Amino acid sequence: MSTAKTRQMNGGHAVVDCLRNEGVRHVFNVPGESFTSILDGMRDVNEVRLISNRQEGGACLMAEAYAKASRQPGVCVVTRGPGATNASIGVHCARHDSTPLVLLVGQVARAARGREAGQEIDYSHFFGSIAKWVIEVNDPRRVPEIMSRAFHLARSGRPGPVVVSLPRDMLDEAADIPLVAPYPVIRAHPEPGLIRDLVERIAAAQNPIIMAGSGTEYAGAREELIRFSEAFQIPVVTTYRRLSAFPNDHPYYLGNISSAKNPAREAVAGSDLVVAIGTRLNQQSTVGYTLPSPDQTLIHIDPAEEVIGQNQRPDVGIVADVKLALTAALEHPAPAPKASRQGWIDEYRKVQQAWATPPERPSSKVSMEKVMMDMKATLPKDTIHTVDAGNFALWVHQYQEFATPDTFYGPTVGCMGYGVPAAIGAKLAHPDRVAIANCGDGGFMMTGQELATAVQYGVNIITVVYNNHALGTIRMHQEAQYPNRPSGTDFVNPDFAALGNAYGALGIKVTRDADFQPALNEALKAGRPALIEVMTDLEYISPTAELSQVTAGLPGR
């Protein structure tokens, strides 16, 4: 019998009740027979919008990008077996990108567990190395308790993915289910002595620098980071694919660091003190774990204890909420500005601005540099850009300016197929913004069918497919290692513009530089999703090198 503290319902409806209780607004899924009770419960909940996708990989990536854009846990529901394995790409991405994600997976009936039943997988083993927590709910009365903890773990410390396995018969079973309030947000306060040490070391340094990661964004610490940078006279580089973590038009912004040679990488190498904030110092951001070097002082601030020293041991490690740590530092008197330090900052800022200015590079097809300039001149400042993995993304990294928060999303794990579902997820989080999915032809073919999802739900993203009929990144590596021996990287592609029209989007093909800006303007006014196919030249393999130079072993510009 229901009481003031319980409700009579089945397990599936309890899951939906928990989603509403956690403030979830969008749930991404591919419907499956193992969770029909959840689907049924969704019919009665007006606050939560159910988005049905065309493939579980797209659904989970969409939820992951929605989480990045909203800074709240993304939710994806998939069926057992193939549904879970398809969705695993999103879990892997969320793990590497420190994205709060709750994946709900249907499971075979409890009596069939361990018998190799149809589509059965042991999710603890399957997801164990890439999720923060994997749990199976075998009693409907425990649904609220476990769901609440799943959301708490997904968003606390270093955010990440949590997987909840839901046996079908448990979801269908009715019980008096207790009501559970969400966990309160827990923020760790910094140790005052360590903050004092931080301030003193910054004052003593010649040329300190900040490496800012996504932890600054999840903490809501953008304004504190700007004030800290200005007050203590420290320039900022953003870590790999965290391009909008600090305003790119700020005079203290020195670029986005990656494994490729660029001004941000050189600025970090030229500093004597590195303050890493809200980053796990991954492989790309540290140039293969070579930066900071042993002769540089490292101070590391992160809310997750396990991140401190994970990849490099710091001289000072501060386990604390980033916003609270920066606020505490700002309570200390700022040191007097140093002319020599300002000169160093100004020098690297000029180098960064020159790096971010595209040169004229005419092409027999469409120049990526011209596309970037047209985008920058035409699109609103708060436009959201998403990117797949691929060399085409290097132009976005280098030449677009991200002065507004939450305007760039790309997978640090390097998965292809991210662009389209990510743009849809981000656009759902920010419906009033323009969202551009930047895709290579290879990546678009992996998840491009989610354009049907965009059309169905009226999510008016603009997809730009850069078509060079090849897997450009792999081709570049082939030519560098095995010159003039391409293998498996050439494509015969469909007519992408026609494909966009077939989905119900506006499809436009661009074959000349002069045609891109009119196509972009038409897409902006379309009132429906749009796809612009841009015919690019494989010879221009990156912003700094031509394919023939790579083949010949010559340095790029």
LOMI-378161 format. One line per field, with one value per residue (C-alpha): x, y, z. Coordinates in nm, 4 decimals. Layout:
BEGIN
east X,...;
north Y,...;
up Z,...;
REM end
This chain:
BEGIN
east 0.0000,0.1329,0.2148,0.3243,0.6778,0.6094,0.4196,0.2710,0.4175,0.6278,1.0040,0.9940,0.7627,0.9858,1.2832,1.0878,0.9866,1.3530,1.4483,1.1899,1.3063,1.6643,1.5531,1.6167,1.4672,1.5702,1.6118,1.7797,1.6979,1.6459,1.3263,1.3748,1.1562,1.3569,1.2346,0.8795,0.7636,1.0013,0.8625,0.5118,0.5987,0.7414,0.3951,0.2732,0.5659,0.5392,0.8614,1.0855,1.1148,1.1834,1.4108,1.4114,1.7287,1.8179,2.1187,2.2340,2.5802,2.4195,2.1812,2.4597,2.6829,2.3830,2.3286,2.6999,2.7059,2.3809,2.5552,2.8525,2.6242,2.3841,2.6466,2.3954,2.4034,2.2941,2.0596,2.0475,1.8301,1.9137,1.8145,2.0222,2.3057,2.3480,2.1909,2.4433,2.7417,2.6405,2.6054,2.9484,3.1165,2.9313,3.0366,3.3994,3.3767,3.2198,3.4970,3.7778,3.5954,3.4904,3.1251,2.8399,2.6321,2.3783,2.3271,2.0249,2.0479,1.7741,1.8708,1.7338,1.4951,1.6500,1.5809,1.7705,2.0856,2.4059,2.2526,2.3706,2.0152,1.9289,2.1333,2.2659,2.5838,2.7409,2.7560,2.9884,3.2541,3.1672,3.1596,3.3770,3.6912,3.5219,3.2421,3.2689,3.0126,2.8163,2.5219,2.2282,1.8934,1.7231,1.4498,1.2124,1.2106,1.5792,1.5305,1.5158,1.8158,2.0340,1.9206,1.9925,2.3419,2.4001,2.3326,2.5403,2.8433,2.8047,2.8314,3.0601,3.4399,3.5680,3.2376,3.1897,2.9586,2.7539,2.5761,2.2591,2.1414,1.7653,1.6285,1.3071,1.0967,1.2156,1.0938,0.7531,0.7183,0.4971,0.5873,0.5515,0.8533,1.0109,1.0582,1.4196,1.5438,1.8430,2.1866,2.2943,2.5832,2.9039,3.1877,3.5236,3.6796,4.0527,4.3117,4.4073,4.7771,4.7873,4.6144,4.8724,5.1477,4.9859,4.9782,5.3375,5.4713,5.2889,5.4361,5.7868,5.7600,5.8961,5.6512,5.3688,5.0899,4.7470,4.6289,4.2476,4.0382,3.6703,3.6692,3.6600,3.3424,3.1601,3.2405,3.0866,3.4180,3.4606,3.4413,3.6690,3.9219,3.9212,3.9599,4.2356,4.4242,4.4006,4.4694,4.7751,4.8999,4.8917,4.8107,4.5827,4.5952,4.3036,4.3621,4.2967,3.9490,3.8434,3.8575,3.5820,3.6993,3.8504,3.7484,3.9655,3.9476,4.1000,4.4513,4.5744,4.4551,4.7499,4.5723,4.4606,4.7296,4.7458,5.0040,5.0556,5.3153,5.1406,5.1922,5.0075,5.2367,5.5413,5.4102,5.3677,5.7181,5.8551,5.6982,5.8573,5.5336,5.2311,4.8985,4.6770,4.3130,4.0298,4.2224,4.3556,4.6566,4.5768,4.8115,4.7254,4.7372,5.0794,5.2256,5.2684,5.3222,5.6275,5.4776,5.5205,5.8841,6.0702,6.2352,5.8996,5.6971,5.3487,5.0497,4.7420,4.3876,4.1024,3.7975,3.8846,4.1579,4.2415,4.3244,4.5997,4.9215,4.7456,4.9742,5.2310,5.3197,5.2641,5.4749,5.1471,4.8243,4.4984,4.1887,3.9033,3.6124,3.7680,3.5355,3.6012,3.9779,3.9975,3.7710,4.0010,4.3084,4.1422,4.1044,4.4837,4.6486,4.7678,5.1417,5.2620,5.2562,5.5874,5.6857,5.8955,5.6050,5.3658,5.6137,5.6314,5.2514,5.2206,5.4815,5.3010,4.9619,5.0851,5.2117,4.8780,4.6795,4.8989,4.8523,4.4737,4.4662,4.4147,4.6450,4.5263,4.5571,4.3692,4.2381,4.1053,3.7989,3.7011,3.9583,3.9101,4.0664,3.7967,3.5235,3.6571,3.6764,3.3193,3.1927,3.3690,3.2290,2.8726,2.7877,2.6784,2.9430,2.7543,2.7363,2.8047,3.0604,3.0908,3.3568,3.4260,3.7736,3.9686,4.2121,3.9297,3.8797,4.2273,4.0970,3.8137,4.0583,4.2974,4.0789,3.7471,3.7305,3.5390,3.4779,3.1460,3.1204,2.9873,3.0483,3.2828,3.2463,3.4742,3.5673,3.9082,3.8822,3.9034,3.5890,3.4457,3.0743,3.0492,2.9592,2.5926,2.4574,2.6632,2.5217,2.1669,2.2327,2.3933,2.1140,1.8535,2.0434,2.0678,1.7718,1.8224,2.1769,2.3049,2.4666,2.7140,2.8167,3.1573,3.2069,3.4450,3.2922,3.4063,3.2618,2.9339,2.8715,2.8914,2.6080,2.4635,2.1340,2.0661,1.9714,1.6401,1.6194,1.6908,1.4166,1.1651,1.2082,1.2639,1.6221,1.7561,2.1261,2.3524,2.5788,2.8868,3.0386,3.3947,3.4202,3.7653,3.6631,3.9117,3.9973,4.2363,4.4059,4.4877,4.6003,4.8400,4.9902,5.0183,5.2072,5.4418,5.5214,5.4734,5.5047,5.2970,5.1325,4.7758,4.5635,4.1980,4.1511,3.9798,3.5991,3.3278,3.0742,2.7057,2.5817,2.5635,2.3553,2.0986,2.1077,2.0314,1.7312,1.6171,1.6127,1.3941,1.6750,1.7966,2.0847,2.3379,2.6583,2.9469,3.2196,3.3691,3.4924,3.2425,2.9472,3.0022,2.8868,2.5589,2.5005,2.5590,2.3185,2.0549,2.1022,2.0643,1.7299,1.6012,1.3806,1.4774,1.7966,2.0458,2.3417,2.6154,2.8471,3.1829,3.4052,3.7608,4.1001,4.2837,4.6144,4.5544,4.5724,4.6123,4.6355,5.0148,5.1015,5.0169,4.9908,5.2697,5.4989,5.4163,5.4872,5.8199,5.9160,5.9230,5.8290,5.5073,5.4892;
north 0.0000,0.3429,0.5813,0.9435,0.8191,0.5613,0.5267,0.2160,0.1786,-0.0517,-0.0247,0.1422,0.4179,0.4621,0.5209,0.7940,0.9454,0.9585,1.1303,1.3998,1.4264,1.4895,1.7738,1.5844,1.7636,1.5406,1.1641,1.0151,0.6598,0.3954,0.2141,-0.1470,-0.4239,-0.4520,-0.1142,-0.0700,0.0210,0.3211,0.4253,0.3919,0.6041,0.8768,0.9360,1.0824,1.3177,1.6559,1.7933,1.5375,1.5226,1.1813,1.1938,0.8721,0.8280,0.6084,0.4291,0.3882,0.5291,0.8506,0.8545,0.8238,1.0814,1.3153,1.2713,1.3255,1.6523,1.7660,1.7166,1.9259,2.2038,2.2041,2.1145,1.8630,1.4817,1.3582,1.0581,0.7808,0.4674,0.1672,-0.1942,-0.4952,-0.6517,-0.4771,-0.1597,-0.1430,-0.2231,0.0426,0.2962,0.2149,0.4721,0.7451,0.6002,0.5860,0.9459,1.0598,0.8908,1.0620,1.3957,1.3898,1.4302,1.3510,1.0792,0.8249,0.5306,0.3138,-0.0302,-0.2893,-0.6369,-0.9883,-1.1123,-1.1912,-1.5667,-1.5780,-1.4059,-1.6041,-1.8489,-1.6775,-1.5688,-1.3857,-1.0619,-1.1051,-0.9204,-0.8789,-0.4991,-0.4813,-0.6508,-0.4798,-0.1218,-0.1702,-0.0069,0.2992,0.3891,0.5414,0.2954,0.0022,-0.1344,-0.3688,-0.3052,-0.6289,-0.4907,-0.2134,-0.0725,0.0131,0.2113,0.5585,0.4931,0.3677,0.6270,0.9073,0.7737,0.7294,1.0974,1.2002,1.0016,1.1171,1.4849,1.4815,1.5007,1.4355,1.4001,1.0864,0.8098,0.5786,0.2691,0.1300,-0.2150,-0.2724,-0.6289,-0.6312,-0.8156,-0.5826,-0.2859,-0.4514,-0.5482,-0.3283,-0.2370,0.0330,0.2369,0.4905,0.8514,0.9729,1.3289,1.3979,1.4131,1.7680,1.9046,1.8593,2.1060,2.0570,2.3655,2.4225,2.3977,2.7603,2.6778,2.5354,2.8443,3.0602,2.8461,2.8900,3.2691,3.2884,3.0706,3.2784,3.5978,3.4508,3.3131,3.4880,3.3635,3.1531,3.0146,2.8590,2.5431,2.5539,2.2425,2.1523,2.1402,2.5203,2.5046,2.2440,2.4431,2.7568,2.9294,3.1279,3.4730,3.3660,3.2298,3.5593,3.7626,3.5327,3.5590,3.9385,3.9960,3.7708,3.8564,3.4998,3.4124,3.1195,2.8344,2.5954,2.2218,1.9973,2.0531,2.2841,2.5857,2.7884,2.7424,3.0948,3.3878,3.3692,3.7474,3.8183,3.9728,3.6992,3.4109,3.2351,2.9535,2.5926,2.3376,2.0091,1.7576,1.9596,2.2360,2.5651,2.8879,2.7559,2.4554,2.6815,2.9196,2.6362,2.5105,2.8626,2.9142,2.8410,2.7723,2.5835,2.6094,2.3264,2.3906,2.1441,1.9145,1.5621,1.6624,1.4125,1.2871,1.5534,1.8479,1.7457,1.6597,1.2941,1.3589,1.5782,1.9042,2.0382,1.9316,1.8235,2.1658,2.3453,2.3885,2.2331,2.3305,2.1163,2.2123,1.9649,1.8500,1.4817,1.3431,1.0654,1.3206,1.4883,1.3163,1.0744,1.1646,1.3993,1.4542,1.8201,2.0296,2.1461,1.9471,2.1120,1.8928,2.1435,2.2769,2.5003,2.7942,2.7851,2.7513,3.0522,3.2547,3.1767,3.2808,3.6093,3.6954,3.7311,4.0566,4.0377,4.0935,4.4052,4.3674,4.2810,4.4590,4.1628,3.9222,4.1491,4.1706,3.7893,3.7679,4.0315,3.8554,3.5214,3.6897,3.8403,3.5004,3.3416,3.6043,3.5593,3.1824,3.2267,3.4432,3.2304,3.2956,3.3093,2.9560,2.9224,2.5770,2.4154,2.3286,2.5082,2.6618,2.5622,2.8945,3.0843,2.8723,2.9567,3.3293,3.3284,3.1475,3.3894,3.6901,3.5576,3.3549,3.5039,3.5128,3.2561,2.9990,2.6435,2.4446,2.0674,1.8594,1.4967,1.3533,1.4266,1.6711,1.9015,1.9918,2.1475,2.4449,2.4946,2.4684,2.7201,2.9797,3.0053,3.2332,3.1200,3.4257,3.3034,3.0131,2.6738,2.7272,2.4396,2.0657,1.7957,1.4497,1.4255,1.0481,1.1104,0.9260,0.9817,1.0420,1.2948,1.6092,1.5591,1.4035,1.6480,1.9476,1.8181,1.7617,2.1053,2.2755,2.1139,2.2575,2.6020,2.6231,2.9946,2.9507,2.8544,2.5088,2.3995,2.0340,2.0293,1.6830,1.5003,1.2768,0.9681,1.0802,1.1970,0.8535,0.7023,0.8993,1.1171,0.9316,1.1375,1.4179,1.2315,1.2879,1.6596,1.6881,1.4900,1.7039,2.0378,2.0781,2.3137,2.2431,2.3225,2.0361,2.1171,1.8082,1.8630,1.6112,1.5144,1.1533,1.0155,0.9514,1.2454,1.1939,0.8287,0.9115,1.1707,0.9135,0.6629,0.9072,0.9972,0.6324,0.4631,0.7280,0.6794,0.3630,0.4639,0.1733,0.1626,0.5355,0.6430,0.6705,0.6717,0.8943,0.9634,1.3059,1.4504,1.7524,1.5227,1.3015,1.6026,1.6839,1.3206,1.3488,1.6582,1.9037,2.1751,2.0316,2.2548,2.1609,2.4118,2.3702,2.7234,2.9623,3.2291,2.9967,2.9127,3.2349,3.2503,2.8837,2.9589,3.2524,3.0340,2.7658,3.0229,3.1345,2.7860,2.7300,2.3598,2.1555,2.2173,2.0313,2.2093,1.9772,2.1475,1.9918,2.0178,1.9195,1.6270,1.7925,2.0522,1.7947,2.0348,2.4089,2.3858,2.1144,1.9801,1.6082,1.6132,1.7722,1.4963,1.2310,1.3926,1.4291,1.8095,2.0346,2.2312,2.6037;
up 0.0000,-0.0933,0.1918,0.2203,0.1573,-0.1154,-0.4433,-0.6029,-0.9526,-1.1641,-1.1953,-1.5370,-1.4198,-1.1146,-1.3472,-1.5266,-1.1926,-1.0950,-1.4217,-1.3588,-0.9975,-1.1154,-1.3423,-1.6667,-1.9681,-2.2607,-2.2862,-2.5943,-2.6935,-2.9576,-2.8503,-2.7462,-2.6117,-2.2905,-2.1574,-2.2858,-1.9344,-1.9390,-2.2770,-2.1391,-1.8364,-2.0605,-2.2098,-1.8804,-1.8153,-1.9849,-1.8374,-2.0096,-2.3885,-2.5409,-2.8481,-3.0522,-3.2526,-3.5485,-3.3957,-3.0361,-3.1055,-3.2278,-2.9310,-2.6743,-2.8454,-2.8590,-2.4851,-2.4220,-2.6176,-2.4551,-2.1198,-2.2319,-2.3521,-2.0561,-1.7911,-1.6545,-1.6862,-2.0270,-2.0293,-2.2871,-2.2794,-2.4980,-2.5187,-2.4200,-2.6186,-2.9556,-2.8212,-2.5385,-2.7582,-3.0102,-2.7280,-2.5844,-2.8125,-2.6224,-2.2876,-2.4013,-2.5209,-2.1935,-1.9957,-2.1869,-2.1999,-1.8310,-1.9304,-1.6871,-1.8557,-1.7299,-1.9646,-1.8845,-2.0447,-2.0719,-1.9538,-1.9874,-1.7176,-1.3804,-1.4059,-1.7377,-1.6102,-1.6475,-1.8978,-2.2174,-2.2828,-2.6008,-2.6215,-2.2658,-2.1684,-1.8265,-1.8233,-1.5241,-1.7321,-2.0594,-1.9281,-1.6202,-1.7584,-1.9133,-1.6699,-1.3226,-1.1910,-1.3345,-1.1381,-1.1997,-1.0270,-0.9265,-0.7000,-0.8174,-0.4636,-0.5058,-0.8284,-0.6619,-0.4388,-0.7247,-0.9791,-0.7321,-0.6698,-1.0445,-1.1093,-0.8093,-0.9277,-1.2882,-1.1973,-0.8908,-0.8701,-1.2184,-1.4091,-1.6150,-1.7345,-1.5147,-1.6501,-1.4891,-1.6019,-1.5781,-1.6125,-1.8126,-1.5570,-1.2802,-1.4853,-1.5236,-1.1558,-0.9376,-0.5795,-0.3149,-0.4198,-0.1824,-0.2861,-0.2716,-0.3081,-0.5346,-0.3727,-0.2894,-0.4930,-0.2941,-0.3486,-0.1829,-0.0250,-0.0787,0.1951,0.2833,0.3158,-0.0360,-0.1786,-0.0024,-0.1562,-0.4993,-0.4674,-0.3431,-0.6239,-0.8858,-0.7412,-0.7538,-1.1076,-1.4144,-1.6777,-1.5295,-1.7472,-1.6890,-1.8650,-1.8389,-1.8958,-1.8890,-1.5093,-1.5126,-1.7233,-1.5131,-1.2001,-1.3518,-1.2893,-1.6129,-1.4507,-1.1659,-1.4167,-1.6095,-1.2896,-1.1624,-1.4927,-1.4943,-1.1237,-1.1106,-1.4620,-1.5961,-1.9584,-2.0387,-2.2856,-2.3146,-2.3216,-2.6196,-2.7657,-2.4829,-2.7121,-2.5464,-2.1857,-2.1935,-2.4167,-2.7285,-2.7780,-2.4372,-2.4487,-2.2119,-2.4325,-2.5968,-2.7810,-2.7579,-2.6871,-2.8766,-2.9908,-3.3121,-3.3030,-3.2300,-3.0300,-2.7224,-2.7022,-2.7358,-2.4692,-2.2188,-2.2981,-2.2420,-1.8996,-1.5647,-1.3723,-1.5070,-1.3229,-1.4532,-1.3628,-1.4164,-1.6486,-1.6218,-1.8380,-2.1104,-2.3818,-2.6392,-2.3986,-2.2669,-2.6094,-2.5266,-2.1531,-2.2188,-2.0884,-1.8297,-1.8320,-1.5141,-1.4811,-1.4748,-1.1564,-1.1782,-0.9657,-1.0283,-0.9170,-0.9663,-0.7675,-0.8171,-0.5955,-0.8414,-1.1141,-0.9104,-1.0099,-1.2487,-1.5379,-1.3826,-1.0202,-0.9267,-0.6925,-0.5381,-0.5722,-0.4671,-0.4435,-0.4527,-0.6485,-0.9140,-0.8515,-0.4775,-0.5276,-0.7609,-0.5334,-0.2407,-0.4399,-0.5375,-0.1686,-0.1502,-0.2582,-0.6173,-0.6730,-0.8487,-1.2293,-1.3945,-1.7153,-1.8284,-1.7773,-1.9690,-2.2549,-2.2676,-2.2745,-2.5481,-2.7608,-2.7544,-2.8010,-3.1292,-3.2410,-3.1519,-3.3446,-3.6514,-3.6231,-3.6121,-3.9278,-4.2392,-4.5353,-4.8949,-5.0314,-5.3612,-5.4445,-5.7607,-5.5501,-5.2259,-4.9928,-4.6291,-4.5312,-4.7257,-4.5648,-4.2190,-4.3006,-4.4365,-4.1277,-3.8959,-4.0847,-4.1100,-3.7996,-3.4641,-3.1922,-2.9840,-3.2653,-3.1486,-3.3489,-3.3178,-3.4890,-3.5667,-3.5569,-3.8757,-4.0303,-4.1446,-3.7766,-3.7642,-3.9611,-3.7101,-3.4195,-3.5704,-3.7388,-3.5548,-3.2524,-2.9454,-2.7296,-2.5858,-2.3392,-2.4501,-2.8217,-2.9134,-2.8612,-2.9952,-2.8676,-2.7038,-2.7493,-3.1239,-3.2327,-3.5780,-3.6223,-3.3396,-3.5355,-3.6315,-3.3089,-3.1015,-3.2853,-3.2283,-2.8570,-2.8173,-3.0102,-2.7829,-2.4844,-2.6511,-2.8915,-2.9636,-3.0921,-3.4360,-3.4269,-3.6943,-3.7308,-3.8983,-4.0495,-4.2741,-4.5370,-4.3437,-4.0111,-4.1609,-4.3112,-3.9615,-3.7990,-4.0752,-4.0481,-3.7352,-3.9755,-3.9844,-3.6074,-3.6527,-3.9142,-3.7083,-3.3969,-3.5721,-3.4481,-3.7144,-3.7185,-4.0146,-4.1197,-4.3267,-4.4895,-4.6112,-4.8934,-5.0198,-5.0987,-4.8467,-4.4846,-4.4822,-4.1460,-4.2142,-4.5676,-4.4262,-4.1895,-4.4744,-4.6937,-4.4082,-4.3297,-4.6682,-4.9420,-5.2573,-5.1187,-5.0240,-4.9086,-4.8048,-4.7539,-5.0789,-5.0914,-5.3529,-5.1795,-5.2331,-5.3353,-4.9839,-5.0842,-5.2464,-4.9379,-4.7205,-4.9380,-4.9136,-4.5341,-4.5585,-4.4900,-4.7252,-4.9302,-5.1079,-5.2914,-5.2970,-5.5595,-5.5677,-5.3005,-5.4061,-5.3418,-4.9755,-4.8100,-5.0101,-4.9207,-4.5526,-4.5627,-4.7298,-4.4628,-4.1846,-4.3284,-4.4167,-4.1124,-4.1193,-4.0894,-4.3693,-4.5172,-4.7108,-4.9026,-4.9572,-5.2235,-5.0928,-5.2303,-5.0679,-5.1604,-4.8864,-4.6095,-4.3146,-4.2510,-4.2533,-4.5065,-4.8499,-4.9133,-5.1720,-4.9110,-4.6641,-4.9278,-5.0133,-4.6468,-4.6701,-4.3757,-4.3987,-4.3578;
REM end
